[in-house]
Amino acid sequence: MALIARLSGLRKRLGGPVFAIADQCIYSASQLLLSFALARVLSPSDFGIASAFLAVVSFQYILHTAMVHEPLLIRRFYVSRSAAWTSWGLVALFSLVGYLSWQLIVFPGQLRWVGVALIVGYEIFWLSRSLLLTGRRYAMLCITGVLISVGYVAVLGVEKPATWAEALLLVSVLQLPFLVLVLLNLRNVMPALPAPPVAKDAQGLTVKESMAYGWKASLSQFMSWIMTGGAILLLGSSADSEQGGLLKIYITFLLPMQYVLAALGYYLLPQLAARWHAEDRRSVHRLFVMFVVVGFLIAEVAGVVLGLLGPHLVVLAFGENYRHMDFSPFYYAPAIFGLTMCLRTGFRAAARPGALLFCSVVGAVVFGISMLAAKPPVSYIQTIHAMTLGFACMAALMIGWLFVFMRTPRKQGA
């Protein structure tokens, strides 16, 4: 009986991380399959343009994560229905404003409505995932990831879209069925009407709190987006749009490692945040250091494997058009990128989004200077080198700042 009890306890402790990693792996696979399918049905030039539009969606994901996903993981529910709908509406509004601003710069006088469809469709998809995760419906999370993966491959493979706009419209339509999951899981984060006592609890998430948390978090993520999705936009919108597609492929291969580390970080975040400034904080700081070291090693091993197998994988996944890609940056760049992913969790646990924003701004500035110093026309390899340097500077600042945090207790009321 004692053995059974110990096994049951072990299953409960490991169940959360295992499900979290499984869900993120499946979601990562869905994004990989989307890139594979688009690369195979579109020309290299059209794939570069499609990658630029999907980079706009990655900017939207930053807003959704900062203003919806992370606050919900911490608070678990909204204080009212209006607070939930307002927060979700603001994310969609900010995303549309950002998209329209980009449109005015890149395609003056010509509005591509497929971008609006992408934003609406993806917000429904991500919102359904946030609600499922808040309600701890891990099995359904994994199922939805599989369904969207199958949908991408089946629809794009059967329809054979002639242009990038047709392909992205099909991708947008695939997100709409997830509206059913949003409606079915509203009860996980909204108090029923009439409002029960829990709705008056100060721990309920308000629009003001969601925005206050979100603006610094989203700005810090935006700095990282400038070096990834923003760089894809820059290259994809240039005369040589093929370079944007090549950079998209490089970043696509980083997605599995990124999502696995993000899943572990989000799983550890509530525990780290609750005890980061406690009297017995040494144990939780040790846990965080272990997470950073393990995450760095995972990223480095993944990078070496991709460096060795990349030339074969890119042909297998994307086709013969991309056989000439240079995979040498994989031997070092993923480890630096993974290190920053893990270090972010410490800043969130320490409740220092402003410090995280400062480190991110410095990294983005270094990236910008490197891009300006690059000899035109700027290639995807030059962009990768600039991106790696920016993340390396960011990681160095983050390590120094967290080193101070771990030895200086936060003052009460700070």
N, C-alpha and C positions, 0 to 999 in steps of 0.2 A: 504493500500500500504506500509505503514511504517513497519507493522508487516511482510509482505511478504519479504521486503528488509532485515529485521533483520534475518529472517529465512534463506534467501539465503546466507547472510554473514556467519551465523553460520555453514551452510552446507559446505561452502568453507573452513572454518577454521578447521572443524573437519574431512573433507573428507580425507585429506592427512594422518593424524595419523591413522584413521580407516582402510584405505586401506593398509597402511604399516603394521599394526598389523595383519590384515586379511591375507595378503600375507605370513608373517612370520609364522603365525599359521598353514597355509596350508602346507608350506614348512616343518615345524617341524613335522606335521602329516605324511608327506611322509617319513621322516627319521625314525619315530617311526614304521610305517607300514613295512618298509624295515627290521628293526631289528626283528619285530614280525615274518615276513615271514621267514627270515633266521633261527631264533630259532626253528621254527616249522618243517622246512624241513631238518634240519641238526642235527647231533648228538651234544651233548654238547661240545665234543672235537673239532669237525669241526667248530662249531659256534665260539669257541674261536679263531681258526686260521683265519676264515673269518673276525672276529672283528679286528684282528691285521692288516690285509690288509686294511680294511676300515679306520683304524687309520692313515695309510699312506696317505689316501685321505684327512683326516682332516688336516694333515700337509700341503698338497697342497692348501687347502682352506685358510689357513693362508696367504700363499704367494699371492693367488689371491685377497684376501680382501685388503691386504696392498699395492699391486702394481697396481691393476686394479680398484677394487670396490670403495674404499675410495677416491683415487685421482679423479676418474670420478665424484663422487658426488660433489666434491668441484669445479672442473674446468668445468665440463659439456661436454667438447669435447677435442679431441686431436688436436695438431697443424698441423698434417699431417697424411696421411694414413700410411706412413712408421713408424711413431711413434707408432701408434696403434698396427700394426702387430708385431713390434719389442717387445713392452711391453708384448703382449700376448705370443709371442714365448719364451721370457725369463722366464716367469712364468712356462710354460710347461717344459722348459729345466731344470730349478732349481728343479722342482718337480721330474723329471726323475732321475736326479743325486742323489737326496736324497733317492729315492726309491732303486736305484741300490746299493748305499752304504749300506743301510739296508740289502739288499739281500746278499751281500758279507759277512756280519757278521752273519746273521741268517742261510742262506742256501748257504754256500760256494760251488762254482762250479755248482750251480743249479739255473738257472734264471727262475722265474715264470712270463711268459709273460702276465698272467692275470692282474698283477699289472700295466703293461704298458697300457693295455687296459682300466683299471679303471681310470688312470690318464688322458688319452686322452678323454675318454667319459665324465668324470666329469668336465673337463675344458671347454668343449663345453657347458655343461649344465649351469655351473656357469656364463660363459661369456654371454650366452643368457639372463640370469636373470639380469646381470649388465647393459646390453644394454637396456633392457625393462624398468628398473628402471630409468635409465638416461633419456629415452624418456618419462617417466611418463605414461607408458602404464600399469596401475595398474590392469585393468581387465584381460589383457593377462597374467600378472604375476600370478594371482590367478588361471586362467585356466590351465596354465602349471603345477602348483603345484598339482592340482587335477589329471591331466593326468598322471604325473609320479607316483603318489600314486596308482592309479588304475593299472598302468603298473606293479609295483612291486608285488602287490598282485596277479594279474591275471597270470603273467608269472611264478612266483615262485610256485604258487599254482597248475597250470596246468602241468608244466613240471616236477615237483618233482625231482630236480637235486640230483644225487647220492653223489656228492662230493662238498666240499666248492669251488673248482676251477670252476666247472660247474656253480654253483650258481652265483659266482662273474662275470663270463663271460656273463651270461644273464643280470645281472645288468648293465654291461658296454654297451651292445648292446642297452639297453633301452635309453641311453643318446644320441645316434647318431641322432635321428630325430630333436633334438634341434638345429642342424647345420642350418636348414632352418630359424629358428628365428634369428640366428646370421647374416646370409646373408641379411635377410629382414630389419634388424634394424641397419645396418652399418651407414646409413645416420644420425642417431641420434647423433653420436659421431665423424664422419669424415666429413671434408669439401669435397664437390663434386669437380671433376676436370673438367675444370681448376679451381684452388683454388680461392674462393672468398676473399674479403678483410678480412673477419673474420678469415681466416686461418693464417693471419699474425699477428693477435692480440697476444699480450704478454701473455694474459690469457690462451691461448691454452696450453694443457698439452704436455710436451715433454718427451722423454724417460729418459733424465737426471733427470728431476723433479720427474717423477714417481719412478725411482730407489732411488733417494735421500730420498723421503718420505717413500718409501717402506721398505728400509733395517732396519731402526730402528723400524718401526711399526711391521714388520714381526718378528724381533728378540724378541720384547716384547711379541708378541702373541705366539711365539715359546716357551718362558719360561712357559706360561700357558699350552701350548700343552704338554710339558714334564710331567706336573702333571695330565693330562687327557689322551689324545691319546697316549702319550709316555708310560704312565703306562700300558695302555691296550696292547701296543706292547710288553712291558717287560713281563707281565704275560702271554699273548697269545703265546709268543715265548718260554716260559719255559716248563719244563717237565710236569707241571700241567697246560695245556693250558685252562682247564675249568675255572680257576680263571680269565683269561682274559675275557671270555664270561660273567661272573658274574659282573665284573667291567663295561663292556660294557652296560649291562642292567641298572646298577645304573646310569651311565652317560646319557643313553638314556632317562630316566625319567626326567632328568634335561633339556632336549632340549627345550620343550615348553616354559618354563620360560626364558631360555637363549635367544631364538629368539625373544620373545616379548620385552624384555628389549633392545636387540640389535636394533630392529626396531624403538623403541621410541628414542633411543640414536642417531641413524642415522638421524631421522627426525629432531631432535633438533640441531644437530651438526652445520649446516650452520648458524643458528641464533645465537648460542652461540659463534661460532668462529668470526663472524662479529663484535660482541659487547663486547667480553670478556675484552679487554683492553681499551675500550672507557671511556670517562669521566663519563658517566651515567651508568657505568657497574654494579651498585648495583642491578638494576632490573634483569639483565640477570644472575647475580650470585644467586639471590633469586630463579629464575626459575630453575637453576641447582640444588640447594639444595633441592628444592621441588621434582625434578626428582629423586634424590638419595634416599630421604626418602621414597617416594612412591614405588620406585623400590625395596628397602630393605623390605618393608612391603609385597609387592606382593610375593617376593621370600620366605619370612617366612611363609606366609599363604599357599603357594603352598607346602612348605616342610612339614608343619603339616598335610595337607590333604594327601600327599603321605605317610607320616609315619603311618597314620591311615588306609589308604586303600591299601597301598602297597602290603601286603601279598595276598590280593584278586586280585589286578590288575595284579600282575606278573603271576599268574596262568592263568588268563583270556587271557593275551596278549602273554605270552611266553610258557605256558604249565606247566604240572605237574612237570617236571624236575627241576623247579626253586622254588618250594614251600618253600624250606628251607632257602631262603635268609633272611638276617638280615636287616630290614629297619629302625633301630633306628637312624642311622646318618642323616636321612632326617629331623629330628626335628630341626637341627641347621645348617648343612652343606649348604643347598641351600641358606639360607639367606646370609651367608658369600660370597658364590660364586656370588650371584646376586649383592651384594654390590660392588665387584670389577668390575663387568660388567658396572655398572652405573658410577663409578668413572673414568673409562677409558675415557668416553666422555669428562670429564673436562680436562684431559691432552691433548686430541686432540684439543679441543677448545682453550686451552692456548698455543698451538703450542710448546709443550714440550715433544716430543717423547723420548728424551734422559732421562728425569726424569722418564717417564713411564717405559722405559727399565730398569733403575736402580732398581725401585721397584719390577719389575717382576723377575729380576735376584735374588734379595734377597729372594723372595718367593720360587723360584725354588731351591735355595741352601738349604733353610730350609726343603723343601720337600725331597731333596736328603739325607740330614743328617738323617731325620726321617726314610727313607727307609733303610738306612744302619744300623740304630740302631734296626730295627725290627728283631725279631727272625725268622730265616728261618724254614720251607718254608713260604714265604711271601704270605698272603692271600689277597683277595680283600678288606676285612674289615680293615686290617692294612694299605693298600694302601689308602683307603678313609680317614682314620684318618690323615695320613701324608699329603694328598692332602688338607684337610681342614685346617690343621695347616699352610701350605705354603700360602694358599690364605688369611688366617687371618693376617699373618705377612705382606703380600703385601698390604692388605686393610689398615692396621694401618699406614704404610709408606705413602700410597697415600693420606689418610685423612690429615696427617700432612703437606705434601708437598702442597696440594691444599689450605690448610688454609693459607699458606704463599702467594701463588699466588693471592688469592682473596684480599689481603691487600697491595700487592706491585705492583704498575703499572709497566708494562714492558717498559723498556727504548727504545726510538726510535732507530731503526737500530739494535736492539738486535736480 
